[in-house]
Each structure stands twice: as C-alpha cells, then as structure tokens.
Amino acid sequence: MLGKIAQAGRYLGQSMRLMVGLPEYDTYLAHMEKTHPGEPVMSYEEFFRERQEARYGSGKRPSCC
C-alpha cells in the first residue's frame, strides 16, 4: 500500500513538473542509456537550456528521435 502511494506521488510530481514546463532530466538519462548507449550525455545545465530553447523557440530542433 505504501509503495503504491509513493508511486502515485512520483507520478503526481512528474505531471506537475510537465504542466509547468520543467524538464525531466532522469527520463532523459534513462532514454540516452537505453537508446543511445555510449554517446555523450548533456549535463543538467545543458539539458535544461536545450529544453528551454526547444519550448520557447530558438529556431533549433532537437536532433534525437
């Protein structure tokens, strides 16, 4: 029961971050590890900057997937 409550809390937190536009760095890391093993990974600061540019428009598009 406690595990389900903790999982629901994580989902709620993730949903709220997505609603306000905060990127999920852990999701990015898991994606890179699974889909692009051995390739360089952005630091949190680089990731955050890239997500902000993608959201608010810098003219660049992400090159992945």
PyMOL Python script that loads the backbone (N, CA, C, O; Angstrom):
from pymol import cmd

cmd.read_pdbstr("""\
ATOM      1  N   MET A   1       0.834  -1.204   0.000  1.00  0.00           N
ATOM      2  CA  MET A   1       0.000   0.000   0.000  1.00  0.00           C
ATOM      3  C   MET A   1       0.873   1.260   0.000  1.00  0.00           C
ATOM      4  O   MET A   1       0.637   2.190  -0.771  1.00  0.00           O
ATOM      5  N   LEU A   2       1.880   1.276   0.871  1.00  0.00           N
ATOM      6  CA  LEU A   2       2.757   2.443   0.961  1.00  0.00           C
ATOM      7  C   LEU A   2       3.523   2.641  -0.347  1.00  0.00           C
ATOM      8  O   LEU A   2       3.762   3.775  -0.764  1.00  0.00           O
ATOM      9  N   GLY A   3       3.909   1.531  -0.995  1.00  0.00           N
ATOM     10  CA  GLY A   3       4.610   1.607  -2.278  1.00  0.00           C
ATOM     11  C   GLY A   3       3.741   2.247  -3.350  1.00  0.00           C
ATOM     12  O   GLY A   3       4.229   3.025  -4.170  1.00  0.00           O
ATOM     13  N   LYS A   4       2.451   1.918  -3.342  1.00  0.00           N
ATOM     14  CA  LYS A   4       1.536   2.497  -4.336  1.00  0.00           C
ATOM     15  C   LYS A   4       1.338   3.996  -4.099  1.00  0.00           C
ATOM     16  O   LYS A   4       1.209   4.773  -5.045  1.00  0.00           O
ATOM     17  N   ILE A   5       1.315   4.382  -2.844  1.00  0.00           N
ATOM     18  CA  ILE A   5       1.177   5.805  -2.519  1.00  0.00           C
ATOM     19  C   ILE A   5       2.422   6.564  -2.971  1.00  0.00           C
ATOM     20  O   ILE A   5       2.316   7.657  -3.527  1.00  0.00           O
ATOM     21  N   ALA A   6       3.599   5.988  -2.736  1.00  0.00           N
ATOM     22  CA  ALA A   6       4.849   6.628  -3.160  1.00  0.00           C
ATOM     23  C   ALA A   6       4.900   6.747  -4.677  1.00  0.00           C
ATOM     24  O   ALA A   6       5.310   7.778  -5.212  1.00  0.00           O
ATOM     25  N   GLN A   7       4.480   5.682  -5.375  1.00  0.00           N
ATOM     26  CA  GLN A   7       4.465   5.713  -6.836  1.00  0.00           C
ATOM     27  C   GLN A   7       3.484   6.781  -7.336  1.00  0.00           C
ATOM     28  O   GLN A   7       3.795   7.513  -8.275  1.00  0.00           O
ATOM     29  N   ALA A   8       2.321   6.871  -6.724  1.00  0.00           N
ATOM     30  CA  ALA A   8       1.347   7.891  -7.106  1.00  0.00           C
ATOM     31  C   ALA A   8       1.924   9.284  -6.880  1.00  0.00           C
ATOM     32  O   ALA A   8       1.702  10.188  -7.687  1.00  0.00           O
ATOM     33  N   GLY A   9       2.659   9.460  -5.795  1.00  0.00           N
ATOM     34  CA  GLY A   9       3.299  10.746  -5.513  1.00  0.00           C
ATOM     35  C   GLY A   9       4.319  11.105  -6.574  1.00  0.00           C
ATOM     36  O   GLY A   9       4.406  12.261  -6.990  1.00  0.00           O
ATOM     37  N   ARG A  10       5.101  10.113  -7.019  1.00  0.00           N
ATOM     38  CA  ARG A  10       6.083  10.371  -8.082  1.00  0.00           C
ATOM     39  C   ARG A  10       5.382  10.767  -9.377  1.00  0.00           C
ATOM     40  O   ARG A  10       5.799  11.708 -10.052  1.00  0.00           O
ATOM     41  N   TYR A  11       4.318  10.048  -9.720  1.00  0.00           N
ATOM     42  CA  TYR A  11       3.572  10.380 -10.934  1.00  0.00           C
ATOM     43  C   TYR A  11       2.956  11.775 -10.847  1.00  0.00           C
ATOM     44  O   TYR A  11       2.970  12.533 -11.818  1.00  0.00           O
ATOM     45  N   LEU A  12       2.422  12.101  -9.686  1.00  0.00           N
ATOM     46  CA  LEU A  12       1.841  13.422  -9.493  1.00  0.00           C
ATOM     47  C   LEU A  12       2.902  14.507  -9.640  1.00  0.00           C
ATOM     48  O   LEU A  12       2.675  15.518 -10.303  1.00  0.00           O
ATOM     49  N   GLY A  13       4.062  14.295  -9.019  1.00  0.00           N
ATOM     50  CA  GLY A  13       5.156  15.258  -9.130  1.00  0.00           C
ATOM     51  C   GLY A  13       5.610  15.422 -10.569  1.00  0.00           C
ATOM     52  O   GLY A  13       5.828  16.542 -11.032  1.00  0.00           O
ATOM     53  N   GLN A  14       5.751  14.309 -11.275  1.00  0.00           N
ATOM     54  CA  GLN A  14       6.164  14.372 -12.679  1.00  0.00           C
ATOM     55  C   GLN A  14       5.120  15.122 -13.503  1.00  0.00           C
ATOM     56  O   GLN A  14       5.474  15.954 -14.338  1.00  0.00           O
ATOM     57  N   SER A  15       3.850  14.840 -13.279  1.00  0.00           N
ATOM     58  CA  SER A  15       2.780  15.514 -14.017  1.00  0.00           C
ATOM     59  C   SER A  15       2.800  17.014 -13.766  1.00  0.00           C
ATOM     60  O   SER A  15       2.636  17.806 -14.693  1.00  0.00           O
ATOM     61  N   MET A  16       3.000  17.398 -12.523  1.00  0.00           N
ATOM     62  CA  MET A  16       3.026  18.827 -12.198  1.00  0.00           C
ATOM     63  C   MET A  16       4.219  19.519 -12.850  1.00  0.00           C
ATOM     64  O   MET A  16       4.091  20.636 -13.352  1.00  0.00           O
ATOM     65  N   ARG A  17       5.396  18.852 -12.845  1.00  0.00           N
ATOM     66  CA  ARG A  17       6.568  19.441 -13.500  1.00  0.00           C
ATOM     67  C   ARG A  17       6.321  19.605 -14.990  1.00  0.00           C
ATOM     68  O   ARG A  17       6.695  20.622 -15.573  1.00  0.00           O
ATOM     69  N   LEU A  18       5.694  18.611 -15.613  1.00  0.00           N
ATOM     70  CA  LEU A  18       5.407  18.702 -17.042  1.00  0.00           C
ATOM     71  C   LEU A  18       4.388  19.807 -17.339  1.00  0.00           C
ATOM     72  O   LEU A  18       4.482  20.479 -18.366  1.00  0.00           O
ATOM     73  N   MET A  19       3.419  19.993 -16.443  1.00  0.00           N
ATOM     74  CA  MET A  19       2.402  21.022 -16.658  1.00  0.00           C
ATOM     75  C   MET A  19       2.998  22.420 -16.635  1.00  0.00           C
ATOM     76  O   MET A  19       2.526  23.304 -17.349  1.00  0.00           O
ATOM     77  N   VAL A  20       4.024  22.629 -15.827  1.00  0.00           N
ATOM     78  CA  VAL A  20       4.641  23.950 -15.763  1.00  0.00           C
ATOM     79  C   VAL A  20       5.878  24.047 -16.639  1.00  0.00           C
ATOM     80  O   VAL A  20       6.540  25.084 -16.681  1.00  0.00           O
ATOM     81  N   GLY A  21       6.186  22.959 -17.340  1.00  0.00           N
ATOM     82  CA  GLY A  21       7.269  23.012 -18.312  1.00  0.00           C
ATOM     83  C   GLY A  21       8.652  22.694 -17.796  1.00  0.00           C
ATOM     84  O   GLY A  21       9.640  23.007 -18.461  1.00  0.00           O
ATOM     85  N   LEU A  22       8.755  22.075 -16.621  1.00  0.00           N
ATOM     86  CA  LEU A  22      10.075  21.681 -16.123  1.00  0.00           C
ATOM     87  C   LEU A  22      10.456  20.338 -16.741  1.00  0.00           C
ATOM     88  O   LEU A  22       9.680  19.384 -16.672  1.00  0.00           O
ATOM     89  N   PRO A  23      11.620  20.256 -17.332  1.00  0.00           N
ATOM     90  CA  PRO A  23      12.023  19.021 -17.989  1.00  0.00           C
ATOM     91  C   PRO A  23      12.408  17.928 -17.001  1.00  0.00           C
ATOM     92  O   PRO A  23      12.764  18.216 -15.858  1.00  0.00           O
ATOM     93  N   GLU A  24      12.338  16.689 -17.436  1.00  0.00           N
ATOM     94  CA  GLU A  24      12.678  15.526 -16.625  1.00  0.00           C
ATOM     95  C   GLU A  24      14.056  15.011 -17.013  1.00  0.00           C
ATOM     96  O   GLU A  24      14.190  14.254 -17.974  1.00  0.00           O
ATOM     97  N   TYR A  25      15.067  15.413 -16.280  1.00  0.00           N
ATOM     98  CA  TYR A  25      16.441  15.016 -16.576  1.00  0.00           C
ATOM     99  C   TYR A  25      16.630  13.512 -16.402  1.00  0.00           C
ATOM    100  O   TYR A  25      17.329  12.884 -17.196  1.00  0.00           O
ATOM    101  N   ASP A  26      16.013  12.925 -15.370  1.00  0.00           N
ATOM    102  CA  ASP A  26      16.144  11.483 -15.146  1.00  0.00           C
ATOM    103  C   ASP A  26      15.570  10.686 -16.316  1.00  0.00           C
ATOM    104  O   ASP A  26      16.128   9.657 -16.696  1.00  0.00           O
ATOM    105  N   THR A  27      14.469  11.150 -16.885  1.00  0.00           N
ATOM    106  CA  THR A  27      13.879  10.488 -18.047  1.00  0.00           C
ATOM    107  C   THR A  27      14.824  10.577 -19.234  1.00  0.00           C
ATOM    108  O   THR A  27      14.990   9.610 -19.978  1.00  0.00           O
ATOM    109  N   TYR A  28      15.437  11.731 -19.408  1.00  0.00           N
ATOM    110  CA  TYR A  28      16.420  11.911 -20.478  1.00  0.00           C
ATOM    111  C   TYR A  28      17.595  10.951 -20.304  1.00  0.00           C
ATOM    112  O   TYR A  28      18.025  10.312 -21.264  1.00  0.00           O
ATOM    113  N   LEU A  29      18.112  10.849 -19.076  1.00  0.00           N
ATOM    114  CA  LEU A  29      19.234   9.950 -18.819  1.00  0.00           C
ATOM    115  C   LEU A  29      18.867   8.499 -19.125  1.00  0.00           C
ATOM    116  O   LEU A  29      19.652   7.772 -19.733  1.00  0.00           O
ATOM    117  N   ALA A  30      17.671   8.078 -18.701  1.00  0.00           N
ATOM    118  CA  ALA A  30      17.227   6.708 -18.978  1.00  0.00           C
ATOM    119  C   ALA A  30      17.090   6.483 -20.483  1.00  0.00           C
ATOM    120  O   ALA A  30      17.468   5.426 -20.989  1.00  0.00           O
ATOM    121  N   HIS A  31      16.552   7.467 -21.198  1.00  0.00           N
ATOM    122  CA  HIS A  31      16.415   7.370 -22.653  1.00  0.00           C
ATOM    123  C   HIS A  31      17.776   7.229 -23.318  1.00  0.00           C
ATOM    124  O   HIS A  31      17.963   6.376 -24.185  1.00  0.00           O
ATOM    125  N   MET A  32      18.718   8.060 -22.914  1.00  0.00           N
ATOM    126  CA  MET A  32      20.045   8.012 -23.518  1.00  0.00           C
ATOM    127  C   MET A  32      20.727   6.669 -23.248  1.00  0.00           C
ATOM    128  O   MET A  32      21.368   6.103 -24.134  1.00  0.00           O
ATOM    129  N   GLU A  33      20.586   6.167 -22.029  1.00  0.00           N
ATOM    130  CA  GLU A  33      21.211   4.897 -21.681  1.00  0.00           C
ATOM    131  C   GLU A  33      20.613   3.744 -22.489  1.00  0.00           C
ATOM    132  O   GLU A  33      21.332   2.850 -22.937  1.00  0.00           O
ATOM    133  N   LYS A  34      19.298   3.776 -22.670  1.00  0.00           N
ATOM    134  CA  LYS A  34      18.609   2.693 -23.376  1.00  0.00           C
ATOM    135  C   LYS A  34      18.765   2.802 -24.891  1.00  0.00           C
ATOM    136  O   LYS A  34      19.029   1.802 -25.558  1.00  0.00           O
ATOM    137  N   THR A  35      18.605   4.000 -25.435  1.00  0.00           N
ATOM    138  CA  THR A  35      18.531   4.189 -26.878  1.00  0.00           C
ATOM    139  C   THR A  35      19.859   4.571 -27.514  1.00  0.00           C
ATOM    140  O   THR A  35      20.107   4.232 -28.671  1.00  0.00           O
ATOM    141  N   HIS A  36      20.704   5.262 -26.787  1.00  0.00           N
ATOM    142  CA  HIS A  36      21.970   5.773 -27.332  1.00  0.00           C
ATOM    143  C   HIS A  36      23.143   5.446 -26.404  1.00  0.00           C
ATOM    144  O   HIS A  36      23.866   6.352 -25.990  1.00  0.00           O
ATOM    145  N   PRO A  37      23.344   4.161 -26.070  1.00  0.00           N
ATOM    146  CA  PRO A  37      24.429   3.835 -25.136  1.00  0.00           C
ATOM    147  C   PRO A  37      25.786   4.228 -25.697  1.00  0.00           C
ATOM    148  O   PRO A  37      26.053   4.069 -26.889  1.00  0.00           O
ATOM    149  N   GLY A  38      26.625   4.736 -24.834  1.00  0.00           N
ATOM    150  CA  GLY A  38      27.972   5.110 -25.238  1.00  0.00           C
ATOM    151  C   GLY A  38      28.097   6.505 -25.817  1.00  0.00           C
ATOM    152  O   GLY A  38      29.212   6.989 -26.015  1.00  0.00           O
ATOM    153  N   GLU A  39      26.978   7.167 -26.094  1.00  0.00           N
ATOM    154  CA  GLU A  39      27.039   8.533 -26.615  1.00  0.00           C
ATOM    155  C   GLU A  39      27.141   9.522 -25.461  1.00  0.00           C
ATOM    156  O   GLU A  39      26.687   9.234 -24.354  1.00  0.00           O
ATOM    157  N   PRO A  40      27.735  10.689 -25.714  1.00  0.00           N
ATOM    158  CA  PRO A  40      27.847  11.695 -24.646  1.00  0.00           C
ATOM    159  C   PRO A  40      26.466  12.139 -24.146  1.00  0.00           C
ATOM    160  O   PRO A  40      25.496  12.201 -24.901  1.00  0.00           O
ATOM    161  N   VAL A  41      26.419  12.439 -22.871  1.00  0.00           N
ATOM    162  CA  VAL A  41      25.174  12.879 -22.229  1.00  0.00           C
ATOM    163  C   VAL A  41      25.343  14.320 -21.787  1.00  0.00           C
ATOM    164  O   VAL A  41      26.393  14.693 -21.264  1.00  0.00           O
ATOM    165  N   MET A  42      24.305  15.138 -21.994  1.00  0.00           N
ATOM    166  CA  MET A  42      24.348  16.540 -21.575  1.00  0.00           C
ATOM    167  C   MET A  42      24.332  16.629 -20.049  1.00  0.00           C
ATOM    168  O   MET A  42      23.726  15.798 -19.373  1.00  0.00           O
ATOM    169  N   SER A  43      25.000  17.638 -19.526  1.00  0.00           N
ATOM    170  CA  SER A  43      24.890  17.929 -18.098  1.00  0.00           C
ATOM    171  C   SER A  43      23.473  18.442 -17.841  1.00  0.00           C
ATOM    172  O   SER A  43      22.739  18.758 -18.777  1.00  0.00           O
ATOM    173  N   TYR A  44      23.098  18.522 -16.568  1.00  0.00           N
ATOM    174  CA  TYR A  44      21.757  19.039 -16.259  1.00  0.00           C
ATOM    175  C   TYR A  44      21.570  20.442 -16.813  1.00  0.00           C
ATOM    176  O   TYR A  44      20.518  20.770 -17.361  1.00  0.00           O
ATOM    177  N   GLU A  45      22.602  21.267 -16.664  1.00  0.00           N
ATOM    178  CA  GLU A  45      22.507  22.650 -17.139  1.00  0.00           C
ATOM    179  C   GLU A  45      22.332  22.703 -18.653  1.00  0.00           C
ATOM    180  O   GLU A  45      21.517  23.477 -19.154  1.00  0.00           O
ATOM    181  N   GLU A  46      23.094  21.881 -19.392  1.00  0.00           N
ATOM    182  CA  GLU A  46      22.955  21.836 -20.848  1.00  0.00           C
ATOM    183  C   GLU A  46      21.571  21.330 -21.247  1.00  0.00           C
ATOM    184  O   GLU A  46      20.941  21.866 -22.159  1.00  0.00           O
ATOM    185  N   PHE A  47      21.108  20.292 -20.552  1.00  0.00           N
ATOM    186  CA  PHE A  47      19.790  19.723 -20.821  1.00  0.00           C
ATOM    187  C   PHE A  47      18.693  20.757 -20.586  1.00  0.00           C
ATOM    188  O   PHE A  47      17.802  20.931 -21.417  1.00  0.00           O
ATOM    189  N   PHE A  48      18.768  21.441 -19.445  1.00  0.00           N
ATOM    190  CA  PHE A  48      17.756  22.438 -19.109  1.00  0.00           C
ATOM    191  C   PHE A  48      17.728  23.553 -20.157  1.00  0.00           C
ATOM    192  O   PHE A  48      16.656  23.962 -20.602  1.00  0.00           O
ATOM    193  N   ARG A  49      18.894  24.036 -20.544  1.00  0.00           N
ATOM    194  CA  ARG A  49      18.998  25.099 -21.547  1.00  0.00           C
ATOM    195  C   ARG A  49      18.407  24.640 -22.889  1.00  0.00           C
ATOM    196  O   ARG A  49      17.671  25.386 -23.535  1.00  0.00           O
ATOM    197  N   GLU A  50      18.734  23.411 -23.298  1.00  0.00           N
ATOM    198  CA  GLU A  50      18.228  22.876 -24.564  1.00  0.00           C
ATOM    199  C   GLU A  50      16.710  22.746 -24.529  1.00  0.00           C
ATOM    200  O   GLU A  50      16.045  23.054 -25.518  1.00  0.00           O
ATOM    201  N   ARG A  51      16.150  22.294 -23.406  1.00  0.00           N
ATOM    202  CA  ARG A  51      14.694  22.155 -23.270  1.00  0.00           C
ATOM    203  C   ARG A  51      14.010  23.517 -23.289  1.00  0.00           C
ATOM    204  O   ARG A  51      12.942  23.665 -23.883  1.00  0.00           O
ATOM    205  N   GLN A  52      14.614  24.510 -22.645  1.00  0.00           N
ATOM    206  CA  GLN A  52      14.052  25.851 -22.659  1.00  0.00           C
ATOM    207  C   GLN A  52      14.044  26.416 -24.082  1.00  0.00           C
ATOM    208  O   GLN A  52      13.061  27.021 -24.510  1.00  0.00           O
ATOM    209  N   GLU A  53      15.143  26.214 -24.805  1.00  0.00           N
ATOM    210  CA  GLU A  53      15.213  26.690 -26.180  1.00  0.00           C
ATOM    211  C   GLU A  53      14.185  25.982 -27.053  1.00  0.00           C
ATOM    212  O   GLU A  53      13.560  26.603 -27.913  1.00  0.00           O
ATOM    213  N   ALA A  54      14.008  24.676 -26.830  1.00  0.00           N
ATOM    214  CA  ALA A  54      13.031  23.917 -27.609  1.00  0.00           C
ATOM    215  C   ALA A  54      11.613  24.391 -27.307  1.00  0.00           C
ATOM    216  O   ALA A  54      10.774  24.466 -28.205  1.00  0.00           O
ATOM    217  N   ARG A  55      11.354  24.706 -26.064  1.00  0.00           N
ATOM    218  CA  ARG A  55       9.995  25.117 -25.684  1.00  0.00           C
ATOM    219  C   ARG A  55       9.668  26.535 -26.147  1.00  0.00           C
ATOM    220  O   ARG A  55       8.580  26.789 -26.663  1.00  0.00           O
ATOM    221  N   TYR A  56      10.609  27.451 -25.963  1.00  0.00           N
ATOM    222  CA  TYR A  56      10.327  28.846 -26.234  1.00  0.00           C
ATOM    223  C   TYR A  56      10.844  29.325 -27.575  1.00  0.00           C
ATOM    224  O   TYR A  56      10.672  30.488 -27.938  1.00  0.00           O
ATOM    225  N   GLY A  57      11.479  28.425 -28.309  1.00  0.00           N
ATOM    226  CA  GLY A  57      11.866  28.732 -29.671  1.00  0.00           C
ATOM    227  C   GLY A  57      13.170  29.462 -29.838  1.00  0.00           C
ATOM    228  O   GLY A  57      13.270  30.661 -29.577  1.00  0.00           O
ATOM    229  N   SER A  58      14.151  28.741 -30.269  1.00  0.00           N
ATOM    230  CA  SER A  58      15.415  29.361 -30.630  1.00  0.00           C
ATOM    231  C   SER A  58      15.701  29.108 -32.099  1.00  0.00           C
ATOM    232  O   SER A  58      16.744  29.507 -32.616  1.00  0.00           O
ATOM    233  N   GLY A  59      14.761  28.436 -32.773  1.00  0.00           N
ATOM    234  CA  GLY A  59      14.968  28.090 -34.169  1.00  0.00           C
ATOM    235  C   GLY A  59      15.627  26.742 -34.361  1.00  0.00           C
ATOM    236  O   GLY A  59      15.650  26.216 -35.473  1.00  0.00           O
ATOM    237  N   LYS A  60      16.172  26.165 -33.274  1.00  0.00           N
ATOM    238  CA  LYS A  60      16.800  24.846 -33.363  1.00  0.00           C
ATOM    239  C   LYS A  60      15.784  23.773 -32.964  1.00  0.00           C
ATOM    240  O   LYS A  60      14.925  23.989 -32.109  1.00  0.00           O
ATOM    241  N   ARG A  61      15.908  22.643 -33.592  1.00  0.00           N
ATOM    242  CA  ARG A  61      15.087  21.482 -33.245  1.00  0.00           C
ATOM    243  C   ARG A  61      15.981  20.420 -32.637  1.00  0.00           C
ATOM    244  O   ARG A  61      17.132  20.272 -33.048  1.00  0.00           O
ATOM    245  N   PRO A  62      15.469  19.672 -31.656  1.00  0.00           N
ATOM    246  CA  PRO A  62      16.277  18.577 -31.117  1.00  0.00           C
ATOM    247  C   PRO A  62      16.559  17.543 -32.208  1.00  0.00           C
ATOM    248  O   PRO A  62      15.726  17.321 -33.087  1.00  0.00           O
ATOM    249  N   SER A  63      17.720  16.920 -32.152  1.00  0.00           N
ATOM    250  CA  SER A  63      18.106  16.000 -33.207  1.00  0.00           C
ATOM    251  C   SER A  63      17.783  14.544 -32.873  1.00  0.00           C
ATOM    252  O   SER A  63      18.035  13.662 -33.694  1.00  0.00           O
ATOM    253  N   CYS A  64      17.247  14.278 -31.721  1.00  0.00           N
ATOM    254  CA  CYS A  64      17.006  12.897 -31.305  1.00  0.00           C
ATOM    255  C   CYS A  64      15.577  12.477 -31.583  1.00  0.00           C
ATOM    256  O   CYS A  64      14.631  13.241 -31.392  1.00  0.00           O
ATOM    257  N   CYS A  65      15.451  11.278 -32.024  1.00  0.00           N
ATOM    258  CA  CYS A  65      14.184  10.546 -32.161  1.00  0.00           C
ATOM    259  C   CYS A  65      13.080  11.396 -32.751  1.00  0.00           C
ATOM    260  O   CYS A  65      11.959  10.918 -32.926  1.00  0.00           O
TER     261      CYS A  65
END
""", "prot")
cmd.dss("prot")
cmd.show_as("cartoon", "prot")
cmd.util.cbc("prot")
cmd.orient("prot")
